[in-house]
Amino acid sequence: MNAAAMRQTLDTIAEMFPDARCELNHRNPFELVIAVLLSAQCTDETVNKVTAALFEKYRTPQDYLSVPLEELENDIRRIGLFRNKAANIQKLCRILLDKHGGEVPREHEALTELPGVGRKTANVVVSNAFDVPAIAVDTHVERVSKRLGVAKPDDSVLEVEKKLMKLVPRDEWTITHHRLIFFGRYHCKAQNPKCDVCPLLDRCKEGKARMKEALRKTPAKKTKRSAAN
């Protein structure tokens, strides 16, 4: 995809989702780190339901370390992989206290050194908590980027990120991340995407193929022949 086509794509998605934002509820960088860690292989909706109580009980890294691991596991039991995530939360909190004075570091490299925090999570944190332009590539961003021809089908997540960073103006990285997520979550879904009403269908090979197949399977309407009188 060239720059002109990308510009048109970005403008179209911006019109569809002008208010796109991070849907994980949080009040500070620390809560955002915990929420994003919990969101792996889990919906934001479920995470928000769990953190509504979690963030009232645990306010600081020390709070998470003051309870037995089993208690924290029970508090996040509704979250997928809750045992592993609970262990990572306590390890993460210990590092924050020992190395960072209990504060979430602003540096991307320091964030990725925290248990349970990968490149995607670090990008979400620096962009949403510290206003550092970044594009976090989750499953929605990856799927949409490949369907619209921004990236190739076999590109890695890192390759998708690099191509987006090259095509999208730096000051639009963060909002583009949110808009691509909204586009993928509510429109260009993994299953049953809304191809029939998609304004970007002409850029999507997969969508055009899906619409062609749908037309092929649609039975031809039978015309009624009026009986001769």
KEKE-3310 file (N, C-alpha, C; in steps of 0.2 Angstrom, whole numbers, plus 5000, padded with zeros to 4 digits):
npx = (5004:5003:5007:4997:4986:4985:4983:4970:4963:4966:4958:4945:4943:4944:4933:4923:4925:4927:4929:4937:4946:4956:4949:4951:4948:4956:4965:4978:4995:5000:4988:4984:4995:4992:4979:4981:4990:4981:4972:4977:4972:4959:4943:4941:4930:4927:4939:4937:4926:4932:4942:4936:4932:4945:4954:4950:4953:4966:4979:4992:5008:5013:5002:4997:5007:5005:4996:4992:4997:4987:4976:4975:4974:4961:4954:4955:4950:4940:4947:4955:4969:4972:4980:4994:4994:4992:5003:5013:5009:5012:5026:5030:5026:5035:5047:5045:5045:5058:5067:5061:5056:5043:5036:5029:5039:5044:5051:5052:5060:5063:5050:5047:5055:5048:5039:5027:5024:5025:5031:5019:5011:5019:5020:5006:5006:5016:5011:4997:4998:5009:5009:5018:5021:5015:5012:5003:5002:4989:4978:4967:4972:4983:4975:4967:4976:4982:4972:4968:4979:4990:5000:5008:5001:5009:5017:5026:5021:5029:5034:5022:5020:5031:5028:5016:5021:5029:5020:5010:5009:5019:5013:5001:5001:4996:4982:4978:4981:4971:4959:4961:4959:4946:4940:4942:4937:4923:4918:4927:4927:4934:4926:4912:4913:4908:4907:4898:4894:4905:4916:4929:4930:4935:4949:4952:4956:4952:4939:4933:4933:4925:4913:4910:4909:4898:4888:4888:4883:4870:4854:4846:4833:4817:4807:4790:4778:4765:4749:4741:4726)
npy = (4994:5011:5028:5037:5029:5024:5035:5038:5027:5028:5040:5036:5026:5034:5042:5032:5028:5040:5042:5032:5024:5018:5005:4999:5001:5012:5021:5026:5024:5012:5004:5003:4995:4983:4980:4978:4967:4958:4957:4949:4936:4938:4946:4964:4968:4958:4960:4973:4971:4963:4971:4981:4979:4974:4985:4992:4985:4983:4995:4999:4993:4986:4982:4971:4962:4959:4950:4932:4922:4913:4920:4931:4925:4920:4932:4936:4926:4924:4928:4922:4911:4913:4909:4910:4923:4929:4926:4932:4946:4948:4946:4956:4967:4966:4969:4982:4988:4985:4990:5002:5011:5009:5014:5014:5012:5023:5020:5011:4999:4996:4993:4981:4972:4968:4955:4946:4957:4961:4967:4972:4976:4985:4995:4999:5004:5015:5023:5026:5030:5038:5046:5044:5042:5027:5011:4998:4981:4971:4956:4961:4973:4967:4958:4967:4975:4966:4961:4973:4975:4982:4975:4959:4943:4933:4940:4944:4949:4960:4964:4969:4979:4988:4991:4998:5009:5015:5019:5027:5043:5049:5056:5051:5038:5033:5035:5029:5016:5014:5016:5006:4995:4996:4996:4983:4976:4979:4980:4974:4960:4945:4933:4933:4946:4963:4964:4967:4980:4988:5001:5000:4989:4988:4988:4976:4960:4948:4951:4954:4942:4935:4941:4938:4924:4923:4928:4919:4908:4912:4909:4910:4921:4916:4920:4924:4918:4924:4917:4912:4920)
npz = (5000:4996:5001:4998:4997:5010:5017:5013:5018:5032:5034:5031:5041:5052:5050:5053:5066:5075:5089:5094:5107:5121:5128:5140:5157:5168:5180:5181:5176:5182:5185:5172:5166:5173:5169:5155:5155:5160:5150:5140:5129:5132:5134:5133:5140:5149:5157:5162:5170:5180:5185:5191:5204:5208:5207:5217:5228:5227:5227:5225:5221:5232:5239:5231:5234:5247:5249:5249:5235:5231:5235:5227:5215:5216:5216:5202:5195:5185:5174:5159:5160:5173:5184:5180:5176:5189:5196:5188:5190:5203:5203:5194:5202:5212:5206:5202:5214:5219:5209:5203:5212:5215:5204:5188:5174:5162:5150:5136:5135:5148:5152:5145:5151:5162:5170:5160:5152:5136:5120:5114:5125:5131:5121:5122:5135:5135:5125:5129:5143:5144:5133:5122:5106:5098:5090:5094:5091:5091:5090:5082:5075:5068:5060:5052:5046:5037:5030:5023:5015:5020:5026:5022:5021:5028:5036:5051:5068:5072:5060:5054:5063:5060:5046:5048:5055:5046:5036:5042:5049:5062:5072:5072:5076:5089:5090:5078:5081:5090:5082:5072:5080:5084:5072:5068:5079:5079:5066:5055:5058:5065:5062:5052:5046:5041:5027:5017:5019:5019:5018:5013:5005:4992:4994:5000:4997:5003:5007:4995:4989:4998:4996:4983:4984:4992:4983:4974:4980:4983:4979:4963:4959:4956:4943:4942:4931:4923:4922:4907:4902)
capx = (5000:5007:5005:4990:4980:4985:4979:4962:4961:4965:4953:4939:4942:4943:4926:4919:4926:4931:4930:4941:4951:4958:4943:4952:4947:4961:4966:4985:4999:5000:4982:4984:4999:4989:4974:4984:4992:4975:4968:4979:4968:4953:4940:4942:4924:4928:4944:4934:4922:4936:4946:4931:4933:4952:4957:4948:4956:4974:4980:4999:5012:5014:4995:4997:5012:5003:4991:4995:4996:4980:4970:4975:4972:4954:4952:4955:4948:4936:4951:4959:4976:4973:4986:5000:4994:4993:5011:5017:5008:5016:5033:5030:5026:5041:5052:5043:5047:5065:5070:5059:5053:5036:5032:5029:5044:5042:5055:5050:5065:5062:5043:5047:5058:5043:5035:5020:5024:5029:5031:5013:5009:5024:5017:5000:5007:5019:5006:4991:5000:5014:5009:5023:5018:5017:5007:5003:4999:4986:4975:4963:4977:4986:4970:4965:4982:4984:4966:4968:4985:4996:5005:5007:4998:5014:5021:5026:5018:5034:5034:5016:5021:5036:5025:5012:5025:5032:5015:5006:5012:5021:5009:4994:5002:4992:4975:4978:4981:4964:4954:4961:4956:4938:4938:4943:4932:4916:4917:4930:4928:4937:4921:4907:4915:4903:4910:4893:4893:4912:4918:4936:4930:4939:4956:4952:4955:4948:4932:4930:4932:4920:4907:4909:4907:4891:4884:4888:4879:4863:4850:4843:4826:4813:4802:4783:4775:4758:4745:4737:4719)
capy = (5000:5017:5033:5040:5024:5023:5041:5037:5021:5031:5045:5032:5023:5039:5044:5027:5028:5046:5042:5026:5025:5012:5003:4996:5006:5013:5028:5028:5019:5006:5001:5001:4989:4977:4979:4975:4961:4953:4956:4944:4931:4939:4952:4970:4969:4954:4963:4979:4968:4960:4976:4986:4977:4973:4991:4995:4982:4984:5002:4999:4986:4983:4979:4965:4958:4958:4944:4926:4921:4910:4925:4935:4920:4920:4938:4936:4919:4925:4930:4917:4910:4918:4907:4912:4930:4931:4925:4938:4952:4948:4946:4963:4972:4966:4972:4989:4991:4985:4993:5008:5015:5007:5017:5011:5015:5026:5018:5004:4993:4994:4990:4974:4968:4966:4949:4947:4963:4960:4973:4975:4979:4991:5000:5002:5008:5021:5028:5029:5032:5043:5050:5043:5039:5020:5007:4991:4977:4965:4952:4965:4977:4962:4955:4972:4977:4961:4961:4979:4975:4986:4970:4953:4938:4929:4945:4943:4955:4965:4967:4973:4986:4992:4994:5003:5015:5018:5022:5031:5049:5047:5059:5048:5031:5030:5035:5024:5010:5013:5015:4999:4990:4997:4993:4975:4973:4980:4980:4969:4955:4938:4929:4937:4953:4967:4966:4970:4987:4990:5007:4999:4983:4988:4987:4969:4954:4943:4953:4954:4935:4932:4943:4934:4917:4924:4929:4912:4903:4915:4906:4915:4922:4914:4925:4921:4919:4925:4912:4915:4920)
capz = (5000:4995:5006:4996:4999:5017:5019:5012:5022:5038:5034:5031:5047:5056:5050:5055:5073:5077:5096:5097:5113:5125:5132:5147:5162:5172:5182:5181:5172:5186:5183:5164:5165:5176:5165:5149:5157:5161:5144:5135:5127:5136:5131:5137:5144:5155:5161:5166:5176:5186:5188:5195:5211:5209:5208:5224:5234:5226:5224:5224:5220:5239:5240:5227:5237:5254:5250:5247:5228:5230:5236:5221:5209:5217:5214:5195:5193:5179:5168:5157:5162:5179:5189:5177:5177:5196:5197:5184:5193:5210:5201:5191:5207:5216:5202:5202:5220:5220:5204:5200:5217:5215:5199:5181:5171:5155:5145:5133:5136:5155:5153:5142:5156:5167:5169:5157:5148:5130:5116:5113:5131:5132:5117:5124:5141:5133:5121:5133:5150:5144:5127:5118:5100:5097:5087:5097:5086:5094:5084:5078:5071:5063:5055:5048:5042:5032:5025:5019:5011:5023:5027:5019:5025:5032:5040:5058:5071:5072:5053:5053:5066:5056:5040:5050:5057:5040:5032:5046:5052:5069:5077:5072:5078:5094:5088:5073:5084:5093:5077:5069:5085:5084:5065:5068:5084:5078:5059:5051:5063:5062:5060:5050:5045:5038:5020:5012:5020:5021:5013:5011:5002:4986:4996:5003:4993:5006:5007:4988:4988:5002:4993:4977:4986:4994:4978:4970:4984:4983:4973:4958:4960:4951:4940:4941:4924:4924:4919:4902:4903)
cpx = (5004:5004:4998:4985:4980:4982:4972:4960:4960:4960:4946:4938:4941:4936:4921:4919:4930:4932:4934:4946:4952:4952:4944:4952:4953:4962:4973:4989:5000:4994:4982:4989:4996:4983:4976:4986:4987:4972:4971:4974:4961:4950:4941:4936:4925:4933:4941:4930:4926:4940:4942:4932:4941:4955:4955:4951:4964:4975:4987:5002:5013:5007:4995:5002:5010:4998:4995:4993:4989:4975:4970:4973:4964:4951:4951:4953:4944:4940:4955:4966:4977:4978:4992:5000:4995:5000:5015:5015:5012:5024:5035:5030:5032:5047:5051:5046:5055:5069:5068:5055:5046:5032:5033:5034:5042:5046:5053:5054:5064:5055:5044:5051:5054:5040:5028:5019:5028:5029:5025:5010:5013:5021:5011:5001:5011:5015:5000:4993:5005:5014:5015:5020:5020:5011:5008:4999:4996:4982:4971:4967:4980:4981:4968:4970:4983:4978:4966:4974:4991:5001:5003:5004:5003:5018:5020:5022:5023:5034:5028:5017:5025:5032:5020:5015:5028:5026:5011:5011:5013:5016:5002:4995:4997:4985:4974:4977:4974:4959:4955:4958:4948:4936:4937:4938:4925:4914:4920:4932:4931:4932:4915:4908:4909:4905:4905:4892:4900:4914:4925:4936:4934:4947:4957:4951:4951:4941:4929:4928:4926:4913:4905:4906:4900:4886:4883:4883:4871:4859:4847:4836:4822:4807:4795:4780:4768:4754:4741:4730:4716)
cpy = (5006:5022:5036:5035:5023:5029:5040:5032:5024:5036:5041:5029:5028:5042:5039:5027:5034:5046:5036:5028:5018:5011:4999:5001:5006:5020:5031:5023:5013:5001:4999:4995:4983:4975:4975:4968:4956:4952:4951:4938:4931:4946:4958:4971:4965:4957:4969:4976:4966:4966:4981:4985:4976:4979:4995:4992:4983:4991:5002:4993:4982:4979:4972:4960:4956:4953:4938:4925:4918:4915:4929:4931:4920:4926:4939:4930:4919:4926:4923:4917:4914:4916:4910:4920:4933:4931:4931:4945:4953:4949:4953:4968:4972:4969:4980:4992:4991:4989:5000:5012:5014:5011:5013:5015:5018:5023:5011:4998:4991:4990:4982:4969:4965:4960:4950:4953:4962:4967:4976:4979:4985:4997:5003:5006:5015:5026:5031:5032:5038:5047:5050:5039:5031:5016:5000:4987:4971:4961:4956:4970:4973:4960:4961:4974:4972:4960:4967:4980:4980:4981:4963:4947:4934:4934:4943:4949:4961:4968:4971:4980:4990:4995:4999:5010:5019:5022:5027:5037:5047:5050:5056:5041:5029:5030:5030:5017:5008:5012:5009:4994:4990:4995:4986:4972:4974:4980:4974:4963:4949:4934:4934:4944:4957:4969:4969:4977:4991:4995:5005:4992:4982:4987:4980:4963:4949:4945:4952:4946:4932:4935:4939:4927:4918:4925:4923:4908:4906:4912:4911:4915:4920:4919:4921:4923:4919:4920:4915:4914:4918)
cpz = (5000:5000:5005:4998:5006:5020:5019:5017:5030:5039:5035:5038:5053:5056:5053:5063:5075:5085:5099:5102:5116:5129:5138:5152:5167:5174:5182:5178:5176:5184:5176:5163:5168:5171:5158:5150:5157:5155:5139:5135:5131:5133:5136:5142:5150:5160:5165:5171:5182:5189:5192:5202:5213:5211:5214:5229:5233:5223:5222:5223:5227:5241:5237:5231:5244:5255:5247:5239:5227:5231:5229:5215:5210:5214:5206:5192:5186:5173:5166:5159:5169:5184:5186:5178:5184:5198:5194:5188:5199:5208:5198:5197:5211:5212:5202:5209:5221:5215:5202:5205:5217:5209:5192:5177:5164:5149:5142:5135:5143:5156:5150:5147:5162:5165:5166:5153:5142:5126:5115:5119:5132:5128:5119:5130:5139:5130:5125:5140:5149:5138:5123:5112:5099:5094:5090:5093:5090:5088:5080:5073:5066:5058:5050:5043:5036:5027:5020:5015:5014:5024:5023:5024:5030:5036:5048:5061:5071:5065:5051:5057:5062:5050:5042:5052:5051:5036:5036:5049:5059:5074:5077:5074:5083:5093:5082:5076:5087:5088:5073:5074:5084:5077:5065:5073:5082:5071:5055:5056:5060:5059:5058:5049:5040:5031:5016:5013:5021:5015:5010:5007:4996:4988:4999:4999:4996:5006:5000:4987:4992:4999:4987:4978:4988:4989:4974:4974:4984:4977:4969:4959:4954:4949:4939:4934:4925:4920:4913:4903:4896)
residu = (MET:ASN:ALA:ALA:ALA:MET:ARG:GLN:THR:LEU:ASP:THR:ILE:ALA:GLU:MET:PHE:PRO:ASP:ALA:ARG:CYS:GLU:LEU:ASN:HIS:ARG:ASN:PRO:PHE:GLU:LEU:VAL:ILE:ALA:VAL:LEU:LEU:SER:ALA:GLN:CYS:THR:ASP:GLU:THR:VAL:ASN:LYS:VAL:THR:ALA:ALA:LEU:PHE:GLU:LYS:TYR:ARG:THR:PRO:GLN:ASP:TYR:LEU:SER:VAL:PRO:LEU:GLU:GLU:LEU:GLU:ASN:ASP:ILE:ARG:ARG:ILE:GLY:LEU:PHE:ARG:ASN:LYS:ALA:ALA:ASN:ILE:GLN:LYS:LEU:CYS:ARG:ILE:LEU:LEU:ASP:LYS:HIS:GLY:GLY:GLU:VAL:PRO:ARG:GLU:HIS:GLU:ALA:LEU:THR:GLU:LEU:PRO:GLY:VAL:GLY:ARG:LYS:THR:ALA:ASN:VAL:VAL:VAL:SER:ASN:ALA:PHE:ASP:VAL:PRO:ALA:ILE:ALA:VAL:ASP:THR:HIS:VAL:GLU:ARG:VAL:SER:LYS:ARG:LEU:GLY:VAL:ALA:LYS:PRO:ASP:ASP:SER:VAL:LEU:GLU:VAL:GLU:LYS:LYS:LEU:MET:LYS:LEU:VAL:PRO:ARG:ASP:GLU:TRP:THR:ILE:THR:HIS:HIS:ARG:LEU:ILE:PHE:PHE:GLY:ARG:TYR:HIS:CYS:LYS:ALA:GLN:ASN:PRO:LYS:CYS:ASP:VAL:CYS:PRO:LEU:LEU:ASP:ARG:CYS:LYS:GLU:GLY:LYS:ALA:ARG:MET:LYS:GLU:ALA:LEU:ARG:LYS:THR:PRO:ALA:LYS:LYS:THR:LYS:ARG:SER:ALA:ALA:ASN)
# end
